[in-house]
Amino acid sequence: MDVNSFKTLSTKPADVERDWYVIDAENMVVGRLASKVASMLRGKHKPSFTPHVDTGDFIVVINADKVRFTGAKETDKEYFRHSGYPGGVTILSPKDVRAKKPTFMVQNAVKGMLPKGPLGRQMITKLKTYAGSEHPHEAQQPKELSL
């Protein structure tokens, strides 16, 4: 057997085929949903996965305002923000975040699970989150995905 006959295939960005998936996040745990979504945005479910190429699919998350936390995270978890000015700290609970920006909790959780840098920023643009059950991506014919 020739040792050099086995080639490692490296996917090129032009060769990537992207699918669209819809996930209904109603009554799903945020962290468990985010880990599955991050894996699919990265493309790890495909045999053509290449770590340095964005091979992932588009993910549409609907009912993002109806996600839940386990344990006491609904009251104890804090989202920290700083404006850059002295005394500019803002700390919000998930209840406050859900009232102001209902899709933020899912986006923030997924973003933290993606690679840092330009590749991760490119991947997060393929995540579309919506608070209600309607979304404007019917033309892409997304497939229903149950987790």
Protein Blocks (a to p, Z undefined) as FASTA:
>chain_A
ZZklpccddddfklpccddddddfehiafklmmmmmmmmmnopmpmkbcfkbcfbdcddd
ehklmgccehjllmmpccdddehighiaccddfklmmmmmmmlmmmmmmmmmpcedjklm
mmmmmpccdfblbdcklmnopadddZZ
